[in-house]
Every structure is written in C-alpha cells, then in structure tokens.
C-alpha cells in the first residue's frame, strides 16, 4: 500500500469501527454537515463582525452629535449635568476642548486633529487604542468648542479580527448551538433515509451471494437504479445466471458422459461374462464386436480430451495456407468409403478459390465431422453437396444434405454436447455426440463462426465462415506468406464453445 493510501486509511479508521455501510455513510454525511456548519459559522462571524463594526461607528457618530446638541441647547461650556448624564448613558470616553485650546474634560489623550475640529471639520481617527469621532460645537455661527467621543478599538491584523469574531460568536453561542443541533438532526434523518436506499442493492447482493454459496442459483437481485450499484446488480445477476447455466451444463455433462461411457463398458462386460460362462465362443466375430466397443470408448475419451483442451485454450493452431477444394475432395472420399450406401457426394468448391489461413488438421476435423454427420442421416438415393465462396475477406463453406432435416426448435442446440434431436434414438452407429461441438470450437478458435439451418428443398445445411488468407502480388508479399507457413498461434480461452442456454 502506498504512503497516501496508508494516510487515507488512518483518516478513515474511526469509520471502520461502524458495523454497516449504512452507518458509515450516515456518519460521513453527519460529519460533513458538522464541518460545513462550523466553516459557515466562522465565515458568517467574520461577515457579521464587519457589519457590527460599521454599525458601532454609525452609533458613535450619532452619540457625538447628541452630546454636541446638548451643549448647544444648554448654553456655553463647560459641560452641564445633562451632558454628563449623556456620557454616562453612552458609556463613552470623551474629550472637550474650548475654542481657545483649554481642555475642559478629558478621559483619553487629546487627539492631534483638535485644531481641524475647531476650524469646523468633523474628524475620525484613533488615539490611545481608541477610535474617536470629533465634532465642533457651533453657536451663533461661531465655534466655541470641540467634542470627541471614543470607543474601544479592536486590535488590527488577523489576530484582532479573530478575537473579535470569537467574541461575537460567544455572544450568540446558544443560537448557533441550537441551529447546529437542528441541522445535524435533519442531516442524520436524511442520511438514514438516503443510506438505506443506496445500500439496499448491496444488502440484496449479500443475501443473494449467501444463497449462491448454498447452491440456490435461481435468485435475482432487483435493479432499481442506473448508477454504479445498479450496474453492479446487473453484473451480479448475469454472473448468477451464468453460474446456474454452468451448473446445469455440469450436471448434464456428467450424466451424458456417464451414459456414453456406460454403454460400451456394459457391452464389453456382457461379452466377457458370456465368454467366461461359455455362452459365447472366443471366435473372430465376438472379438471384433468387443474391439469395436473398445474403439468407441477410446474415441469418446479422445474427443472429450480434445474438446477440453479447445475450451481451456490449451491448443496451438499450426496456421498455414489451406486450399479448400482438394481438402473437401479428400475428406469426402474417405467418409464416402466408410459409409457408402448409395449417397451421392458433390464437391462444388471452385478450384481457383483462394486459400484460407487455418490449421489443416483442425479444418480436416471440422469437415470430417460435418460430412460424417451428413452421410449418417442422408437416406439411400440422397445427395450431399459442399459449396464455398469468398465474401468480404471471408470464406463461407456449406455442407448441405437431402436428409430429413432438423426441426427449427432444435437448431439452436445442435452444437451442445451429446444433444440429440431424436432422444429415443440410440447411438448404435458409433457417434459420440460431441463431433459438432468440436467443430464449433475449432471454427471459433480460427476467429470464424458456424451455424445450422434448414435447406430450401428439405434436409439440413451447416455453414461455417473462416477468414481468408491475406495475399499480395509482389515477390516480397509472396515471401512473407511463405515464411508464415506453419506459424503457431495459441487458441485463446475466449474461443471456447458457447453453449446455448
């Protein structure tokens, strides 16, 4: 963990002691509100202090004018008792100077601007740590005296402003405390409501995760928002659905593999028991039947291992330029010899079709599985046709037969392991039930796609698409293509067989 991460962890450590995310979220909101209120109090205190200073100066001016008016109404100085009562009432320090410079009354140092006041000007200034305001006393158009009133002046700078602000806040502390308590209570209530709504998807996912751990896969988390939590809930639901599908596929695979392995093993065991009991003779025919069952068992295990390697991304493709027309011709002849029963095979792949960039052995495996499947279900007198064409940098290859075809509702599932359209039909012809699954996996490992559909005149058509091999007209491009012959490409795990749900 980085130093910044450790520092942030220490700052948030008090919140880690809270038992739930809702409590943590509520505490964070209340803490943020408290900090905001404190900052607001300080800011408002500074603003009110400035306003109060202005009001204090205006009040000092008014009080000075009242004292001067008292002199004017009572006659000439010195100060009368009424003027003294005003000074005591205002609780201001005063200085009174006659026109000839005689100081009649002094409670703070005489301002240096006294001469300006005696000349008829109103002055404002500071003296002895006090802020004063001076006004001349005028009688019959003559200035007879100068009156100065003063109030305590706050110290300057940040320290003085802070002290004044603290003093102001102390004077209204209970109002601020009451307002803060009300704001915190409202914030806490809103935090509980908001936190409950925001953390509900997390609680739902936690409960659903516990059910998943117990093997209950049919549970979805309700998605009520479009934010990060909503997207997390959608992802969780997708994960739960995939886990349910994988669990179903696992159970089906175990059941199907067990059934497929049981059939040849049971047949072998029956023959061996008959031989031991003397029911059958160890002749060539019996041994040939036993060898066929052993070969079927070996073929099934080999194909399961091959499919497992393809799905796990552990197969290395030996990519090279492969011409489709001669490969189809070779595979067609081999399958026709093995299953010849009056079915016509037509290779209509153009001889000048450009090569594809593929693993020859794996492409042979795809064609063999598709043609073997077509020959198996095409009746006597039918035909099987292979077509190919280039479109937009891709090679599209199709295998079409004139058999009974596949019902529309079964087409999306024909590439699943051990899937049978006719579930009542036994695999007595040696089919393992995963040939099409391997074909799909190999095609997708090459970056292509494969699908099944009903042919126009009946029967079934399997089509797969592979990327064409890049070619060039100059010698350099040809040399590069030759050097690429046999290059190895590891099949990524993303090229696994995608089972239909």
C-alpha positions in Angstrom: 0.0 0.0 0.0 1.3 3.5 -0.9 2.0 6.2 1.7 -1.0 8.2 0.5 -3.2 5.1 0.8 -1.9 4.5 4.3 -2.6 8.1 5.4 -6.1 7.9 3.9 -6.7 4.6 5.7 -5.7 6.2 9.1 -8.0 9.1 8.5 -11.0 6.8 7.8 -10.1 4.3 10.6 -12.8 5.6 13.0 -15.5 4.9 10.4 -14.1 1.3 10.0 -15.4 0.5 13.5 -19.0 1.1 12.4 -20.9 -2.2 11.7 -22.5 -1.5 8.3 -22.1 0.6 5.2 -25.3 2.4 6.0 -23.9 3.5 9.4 -20.7 4.6 7.8 -22.5 6.6 5.1 -24.7 8.2 7.7 -21.7 9.1 9.9 -19.8 10.5 6.9 -22.8 12.7 6.0 -23.3 14.0 9.5 -19.5 14.7 9.8 -19.5 16.6 6.6 -22.6 18.6 7.7 -20.9 19.4 11.0 -17.7 20.6 9.3 -19.8 22.7 6.9 -21.7 24.3 9.7 -18.5 25.1 11.6 -17.0 26.7 8.5 -20.2 28.6 7.9 -20.3 29.9 11.4 -16.7 31.2 11.1 -17.5 32.8 7.8 -20.7 34.4 9.0 -18.9 35.5 12.1 -16.3 37.4 10.1 -19.1 39.0 7.9 -21.2 40.0 11.0 -18.1 41.4 12.7 -17.5 43.7 9.7 -21.2 44.8 9.8 -21.1 45.3 13.5 -18.0 47.5 13.2 -19.8 49.7 10.7 -22.9 49.9 13.0 -20.7 50.8 16.0 -19.1 53.7 14.1 -22.5 55.0 13.0 -23.7 54.8 16.6 -20.6 56.6 17.8 -21.4 59.4 15.3 -25.0 59.7 16.4 -24.0 59.8 20.1 -21.4 62.5 19.4 -24.0 64.6 17.7 -26.3 64.2 20.7 -23.7 65.4 23.1 -23.0 68.4 20.8 -26.7 69.2 20.7 -26.8 69.1 24.5 -24.1 71.8 24.6 -26.0 73.9 22.0 -29.3 73.8 23.9 -27.8 74.5 27.4 -25.6 77.4 26.6 -21.9 77.7 26.7 -19.5 75.2 28.0 -18.3 73.8 30.4 -20.3 70.6 30.3 -23.6 70.6 32.1 -25.0 67.8 34.2 -27.2 66.8 31.3 -24.2 66.3 29.1 -22.5 64.3 31.8 -25.6 62.1 32.0 -25.4 61.5 28.3 -21.8 60.5 28.6 -22.6 58.1 31.4 -25.5 56.8 29.5 -23.5 56.1 26.3 -20.5 54.8 28.3 -18.1 56.6 26.0 -14.9 58.3 26.9 -14.9 62.0 26.0 -12.6 65.0 25.5 -14.0 68.5 25.4 -11.7 71.4 24.3 -12.7 75.1 24.2 -12.0 77.3 21.2 -9.0 78.9 22.9 -7.4 75.4 23.4 -8.4 74.9 27.1 -9.2 71.3 27.8 -12.5 71.3 29.8 -13.0 67.5 30.1 -10.5 64.7 29.3 -10.9 60.9 29.5 -8.4 59.9 26.8 -5.4 61.6 25.2 -6.3 64.8 23.3 -6.4 64.0 19.6 -3.9 65.7 17.4 -6.7 66.7 15.0 -8.3 69.1 17.6 -7.3 72.1 15.5 -9.2 70.8 12.5 -12.3 70.3 14.6 -12.1 73.9 15.9 -11.8 75.0 12.3 -15.2 73.4 11.7 -14.3 69.9 10.4 -15.7 66.6 11.7 -12.8 64.2 12.1 -12.4 60.5 12.7 -9.3 58.7 13.9 -7.6 56.7 16.7 -5.7 57.7 19.8 -4.5 55.6 22.7 -6.0 52.4 21.4 -9.4 54.1 21.0 -11.4 55.0 17.9 -12.8 58.6 18.2 -15.1 60.9 16.3 -14.8 64.7 16.8 -17.5 67.4 16.0 -17.3 71.2 16.6 -19.8 72.9 18.8 -21.3 75.9 16.9 -23.3 78.7 18.5 -24.4 81.8 16.5 -22.1 80.9 13.7 -19.1 80.7 16.0 -17.2 77.5 17.0 -17.0 77.6 20.8 -15.7 74.1 21.5 -14.7 70.6 20.1 -16.3 67.4 21.4 -14.6 64.0 20.9 -16.3 60.7 21.8 -14.3 57.4 21.7 -15.0 53.7 21.8 -12.6 50.7 22.3 -10.9 49.8 19.1 -10.1 46.2 18.2 -6.5 45.2 17.5 -5.5 45.1 13.9 -4.5 42.1 11.7 -5.7 38.6 11.6 -5.3 38.1 15.4 -7.5 41.1 16.2 -10.1 40.0 13.6 -10.1 36.5 15.0 -10.6 37.7 18.6 -13.4 40.0 17.5 -15.1 37.1 15.7 -14.7 34.8 18.6 -16.1 37.4 20.9 -19.1 37.9 18.6 -19.7 34.1 18.4 -19.6 33.8 22.2 -22.3 36.4 22.4 -24.6 34.3 20.3 -23.4 30.9 21.1 -26.7 29.4 22.2 -28.4 30.5 18.9 -25.6 28.9 16.9 -25.7 25.7 19.0 -29.5 25.4 18.6 -29.2 25.9 14.8 -26.4 23.4 14.6 -28.3 20.8 16.6 -31.4 21.2 14.4 -29.2 21.0 11.2 -27.4 17.9 12.5 -30.7 16.2 13.4 -32.2 16.9 9.9 -28.9 15.7 8.3 -29.0 12.5 10.3 -32.6 11.7 9.3 -31.9 12.4 5.7 -28.7 10.3 5.9 -30.6 7.3 7.3 -33.2 7.5 4.5 -30.7 8.0 1.7 -28.2 5.4 3.1 -30.9 2.8 3.3 -31.9 3.4 -0.3 -28.4 3.5 -1.6 -27.2 0.4 0.3 -30.3 -1.8 -0.3 -28.8 -3.3 -3.5 -25.6 -4.2 -1.6 -27.7 -6.0 1.1 -29.7 -7.7 -1.6 -26.4 -8.9 -3.3 -25.0 -10.1 0.1 -28.1 -12.2 0.7 -28.1 -13.5 -2.9 -24.4 -14.4 -2.6 -25.2 -16.4 0.5 -27.9 -18.2 -1.4 -25.5 -18.9 -4.2 -23.0 -20.3 -1.8 -25.7 -22.7 -0.7 -26.3 -23.8 -4.3 -29.5 -21.8 -4.9 -28.9 -20.3 -8.3 -32.4 -19.1 -9.2 -32.2 -15.8 -7.4 -32.0 -12.3 -9.0 -31.1 -9.0 -7.3 -33.7 -6.3 -8.2 -32.1 -3.5 -10.2 -33.6 -0.1 -9.2 -31.1 2.4 -10.4 -28.7 3.2 -13.2 -25.7 4.1 -11.2 -22.7 2.0 -10.2 -24.7 -0.1 -7.8 -27.3 -0.7 -10.4 -24.7 -1.8 -12.9 -23.1 -4.0 -10.2 -26.5 -5.6 -9.5 -27.0 -6.3 -13.3 -23.5 -7.8 -13.4 -24.3 -9.9 -10.3 -27.5 -11.2 -12.0 -25.6 -12.1 -15.1 -23.0 -13.9 -13.0 -25.7 -15.8 -11.2 -27.3 -16.8 -14.4 -24.0 -18.0 -15.9 -23.3 -20.0 -12.7 -26.7 -21.6 -13.0 -26.1 -22.4 -16.6 -22.7 -23.8 -15.9 -24.1 -25.9 -13.0 -26.8 -27.2 -15.3 -24.3 -28.0 -18.0 -22.0 -29.7 -15.5 -24.8 -31.9 -14.3 -25.9 -32.7 -17.9 -22.3 -33.4 -18.9 -21.7 -35.8 -16.0 -25.0 -37.6 -16.8 -24.3 -37.7 -20.5 -20.6 -38.8 -20.2 -21.7 -41.4 -17.6 -24.3 -42.7 -20.0 -22.0 -42.7 -23.0 -19.2 -44.5 -21.1 -21.6 -47.0 -19.6 -22.9 -48.2 -22.9 -19.6 -49.6 -24.4 -18.4 -50.7 -20.9 -21.7 -52.7 -20.4 -21.4 -54.3 -23.8 -17.8 -55.3 -23.1 -18.7 -56.7 -19.7 -21.6 -58.7 -21.2 -19.3 -60.3 -23.8 -16.7 -61.0 -21.2 -19.2 -62.6 -18.9 -20.6 -64.7 -21.8 -17.1 -65.9 -22.6 -16.4 -66.8 -19.0 -19.7 -68.6 -18.7 -19.2 -70.4 -22.0 -22.3 -68.9 -23.6 -20.2 -67.4 -26.4 -17.1 -68.8 -28.1 -14.0 -66.6 -28.4 -14.3 -66.5 -32.2 -13.3 -63.7 -34.5 -16.8 -62.2 -34.7 -17.1 -61.9 -30.9 -13.7 -60.4 -30.5 -14.4 -58.0 -33.4 -17.6 -56.8 -31.5 -15.6 -56.3 -28.3 -12.8 -54.4 -30.2 -15.5 -52.1 -31.7 -16.8 -51.2 -28.3 -13.3 -50.6 -27.0 -12.6 -48.4 -30.0 -15.8 -46.5 -29.4 -14.8 -45.9 -25.8 -11.3 -44.8 -26.8 -12.7 -42.4 -29.4 -15.2 -40.9 -26.9 -12.4 -40.3 -24.4 -10.1 -38.8 -27.0 -12.8 -36.4 -28.3 -13.6 -35.4 -24.7 -10.0 -34.6 -24.0 -9.7 -32.8 -27.3 -12.8 -30.7 -26.5 -11.5 -29.9 -23.1 -8.2 -28.6 -24.5 -10.1 -26.5 -27.0 -12.3 -25.0 -24.4 -9.5 -24.2 -22.0 -7.4 -22.5 -24.6 -4.6 -25.1 -24.5 -4.5 -25.9 -28.2 -1.9 -24.4 -30.5 -3.0 -23.9 -34.1 -0.5 -24.5 -36.9 -1.7 -21.8 -39.3 -0.8 -22.2 -42.9 -2.4 -21.5 -46.3 -5.0 -24.3 -46.9 -6.9 -24.8 -50.2 -10.4 -25.8 -49.6 -11.3 -27.7 -52.8 -8.7 -30.6 -52.6 -9.2 -30.9 -48.8 -13.0 -31.3 -49.3 -12.4 -33.8 -52.0 -10.1 -35.8 -49.8 -12.4 -35.8 -46.8 -15.5 -36.6 -48.9 -13.8 -39.7 -50.5 -12.8 -41.0 -47.0 -16.2 -40.6 -45.5 -17.9 -42.0 -48.6 -15.8 -45.1 -48.5 -16.5 -45.6 -44.8 -20.3 -45.0 -45.1 -21.0 -45.8 -48.7 -24.7 -46.8 -49.0 -25.9 -45.1 -52.2 -25.4 -41.5 -51.3 -24.1 -39.1 -53.9 -21.3 -36.7 -52.9 -20.8 -33.4 -54.9 -17.8 -31.1 -54.4 -18.7 -27.8 -55.8 -15.9 -25.8 -54.3 -14.3 -23.6 -57.1 -10.8 -24.9 -57.9 -9.5 -21.3 -58.0 -10.8 -20.4 -54.6 -8.1 -18.6 -52.6 -6.6 -20.4 -49.6 -7.7 -19.7 -46.1 -5.3 -19.2 -43.1 -6.0 -22.2 -41.0 -4.7 -25.3 -39.2 -5.0 -28.0 -41.8 -5.6 -30.9 -39.4 -8.2 -28.9 -37.4 -10.0 -27.9 -40.6 -9.9 -31.5 -41.7 -11.6 -32.4 -38.4 -14.4 -29.9 -38.9 -15.1 -31.1 -42.5 -14.9 -34.8 -41.4 -17.4 -34.2 -38.6 -19.9 -32.3 -40.8 -19.7 -34.8 -43.7 -19.8 -37.8 -41.4 -22.9 -36.4 -39.8 -24.5 -35.7 -43.2 -23.8 -39.2 -44.5 -25.2 -40.7 -41.4 -28.6 -39.1 -41.8 -28.9 -39.0 -45.5 -31.0 -41.8 -46.9 -30.1 -44.1 -49.9 -30.5 -42.1 -53.1 -29.9 -38.8 -51.4 -27.0 -36.4 -52.0 -24.5 -34.3 -50.1 -23.2 -31.1 -51.6 -20.3 -28.9 -50.4 -20.2 -25.3 -51.6 -17.8 -22.4 -50.9 -17.5 -18.8 -51.8 -15.5 -15.7 -50.9 -17.2 -12.6 -49.5 -15.7 -9.5 -47.9 -12.4 -11.2 -47.0 -14.1 -14.3 -45.6 -14.6 -17.8 -47.0 -18.0 -19.3 -46.5 -18.2 -23.1 -46.7 -21.5 -25.0 -46.5 -22.4 -28.7 -46.2 -25.9 -29.5 -47.4 -27.7 -32.8 -47.4 -31.1 -34.1 -48.5 -31.9 -35.9 -45.3 -34.9 -35.4 -43.1 -33.5 -32.1 -41.7 -33.6 -30.7 -38.2 -36.7 -29.1 -36.8 -36.5 -25.3 -36.2 -36.8 -25.6 -32.5 -33.7 -27.9 -32.3 -31.4 -25.8 -34.5 -30.0 -23.6 -31.7 -29.0 -26.6 -29.7 -27.3 -29.0 -32.2 -23.8 -27.8 -31.2 -24.3 -28.8 -27.5 -22.5 -31.8 -26.1 -24.4 -35.1 -26.5 -27.5 -33.3 -27.8 -29.9 -35.5 -29.9 -32.8 -34.3 -31.9 -34.4 -37.7 -31.6 -33.8 -38.6 -27.9 -35.4 -42.0 -28.4 -32.7 -43.0 -30.9 -29.7 -44.9 -29.6 -26.2 -44.3 -30.9 -25.6 -47.7 -32.3 -23.7 -46.3 -35.3 -20.7 -45.2 -33.3 -21.4 -41.4 -33.0 -20.1 -39.9 -29.8 -22.4 -36.8 -29.7 -19.7 -34.2 -29.5 -18.5 -34.0 -33.1 -20.5 -30.9 -33.8 -19.4 -29.3 -30.5 -15.7 -29.8 -31.5 -16.4 -28.4 -35.0 -17.9 -25.3 -33.4 -15.0 -24.9 -31.1 -12.4 -25.3 -33.8 -14.1 -22.8 -36.1 -14.4 -20.2 -33.3 -10.7 -20.8 -32.5 -9.9 -19.7 -36.0 -11.9 -16.5 -35.5 -14.9 -17.7 -37.5 -18.5 -18.7 -36.8 -20.7 -21.7 -37.6 -24.4 -22.3 -37.7 -27.1 -24.7 -38.8 -30.3 -24.1 -40.9 -32.9 -26.0 -42.9 -32.2 -26.2 -46.6 -34.7 -24.9 -49.1 -35.7 -28.2 -50.6 -35.5 -30.1 -47.2 -32.6 -31.5 -45.4 -30.0 -29.6 -43.4 -27.3 -27.1 -44.2 -24.3 -26.5 -41.9 -22.3 -23.3 -42.8 -19.1 -22.0 -41.3 -17.1 -18.9 -42.1 -13.3 -18.6 -41.9 -11.1 -15.5 -42.6 -9.3 -15.5 -45.9 -5.5 -15.6 -46.2 -4.0 -12.2 -47.0 -2.2 -12.3 -50.4 -0.1 -9.8 -52.4 1.1 -9.5 -55.9 4.8 -8.8 -55.4 7.6 -11.0 -54.5 8.0 -9.6 -51.1 4.5 -10.4 -50.1 4.8 -13.9 -51.5 8.0 -14.4 -49.5 6.3 -13.2 -46.4 3.4 -15.6 -47.0 5.8 -18.5 -47.4 7.6 -17.6 -44.2 4.3 -17.7 -42.4 3.8 -21.3 -43.3 3.3 -23.4 -40.2 3.3 -20.5 -37.7 1.9 -21.3 -34.3 -1.0 -19.5 -32.7 -2.2 -20.3 -29.2 -6.0 -20.7 -29.1 -7.2 -18.1 -26.6 -9.6 -19.2 -23.8 -12.2 -16.8 -25.2 -12.6 -19.2 -28.2 -14.4 -21.7 -26.0 -17.6 -23.3 -27.1 -20.5 -21.1 -26.2 -23.4 -23.3 -25.1 -26.9 -22.2 -25.8 -28.8 -21.6 -22.6 
